[in-house]
Amino acid sequence: MMIHEITALAGKYKSRKRVGRGPGSGVGKRSGRGQKGAGSRSGNSRRFQFEGGQMPYFRRMPKFGFSNANFRVHFWLVNLRQIVNHPDFKSGGVVNQETLIKAGLVRDDSRDIKILGDLPEGADSISVKLEVTVNRVTDPARKLIEAAGGSVNETGTRRDRVRGVDRNSDDRSPTNQTKKAKRRAFQEKKAEAASRGEALKKK
């Protein structure tokens, strides 16, 4: 006769394991914690993936996969201070990639160019008229150039062109929306239509 043949309830309830109740219990003297050490103490909170201090297996594995780091935009940075103090732009003129390379303010054409708005010490404006045509111009730099009668034309980076961003406009929101942005816009329209009791079909 087997235990399961006696009753269906046999073995259904199991009493909990009581440790430290004497050597006769099998888990008496050291309560299943082994000998001395951190693991035998109360309050030990070692991570389950801890490997004893050696280099963890995950960190030894070769890493591969996708990363946006390769698509980061690198700029040549040029300050207004450098431009107005340079002899080539002492009386104003055209500021673009070619003239900046010729003046030695930019090394080459391997990167996009960004104009920053730092001025010479003690100055709060510029007195020369500059016609700037580069990839990016910060807003403070744009205000200073236009206040002196100059003009600014931002051609934008590759990222700007892909996203449909017009850097010369006051509204610089992307016109070429991603799938996620389009989905979010559709959900917002759907919620508005639902509040009006209308049905909205996805295009």
Residue pairs with C-beta under 8 A, 6 or more apart in sequence:
3 10
3 11
4 10
4 11
17 27
18 25
19 25
19 27
19 28
19 31
19 32
20 27
20 28
20 29
20 31
21 28
22 28
23 29
30 40
33 39
33 40
34 40
38 44
38 46
39 46
49 56
49 58
51 57
71 159
73 112
73 157
73 158
73 159
74 111
74 112
75 111
75 112
75 113
75 114
75 135
75 136
76 100
76 106
76 107
76 111
76 112
76 113
76 114
77 114
77 116
78 100
78 105
78 106
78 113
78 114
78 115
78 116
79 115
79 116
79 117
79 118
80 115
80 116
80 117
80 118
80 119
80 126
80 141
80 144
80 145
81 118
81 119
81 120
82 105
83 89
83 95
83 105
83 115
83 130
84 90
84 119
84 120
84 126
84 128
85 120
86 103
86 105
88 99
88 102
88 103
89 95
89 99
89 103
89 128
89 130
90 128
91 128
92 128
92 129
92 130
92 131
92 150
93 99
93 130
93 131
94 130
94 131
94 133
95 115
95 130
95 131
95 132
95 133
95 134
96 132
96 133
96 134
97 106
97 109
97 113
97 134
100 106
100 113
100 134
101 107
101 108
101 109
106 113
112 134
112 135
112 136
112 157
113 134
113 135
113 136
114 134
114 135
114 136
114 137
114 138
115 132
115 134
115 136
115 137
115 138
115 141
116 138
116 141
117 138
117 139
117 140
117 141
117 142
117 143
117 144
119 125
119 126
119 144
125 144
125 147
125 148
126 144
126 145
126 148
127 148
128 148
128 150
129 148
129 149
129 150
130 145
130 148
130 150
130 151
131 150
131 151
132 145
132 150
132 151
132 152
132 153
133 153
133 155
134 154
134 155
135 154
135 155
135 156
135 157
136 154
136 156
136 157
136 167
137 145
137 152
137 154
137 167
141 152
142 152
145 151
145 152
146 152
152 168
153 168
154 167
154 168
155 167
156 165
156 166
156 167
160 167
162 176
163 174
163 175
163 176
164 174
164 175
164 176
165 172
165 173
165 174
165 175
166 172
166 175
174 181
177 185
186 200
186 202
189 200
190 200
193 199
193 200
194 200
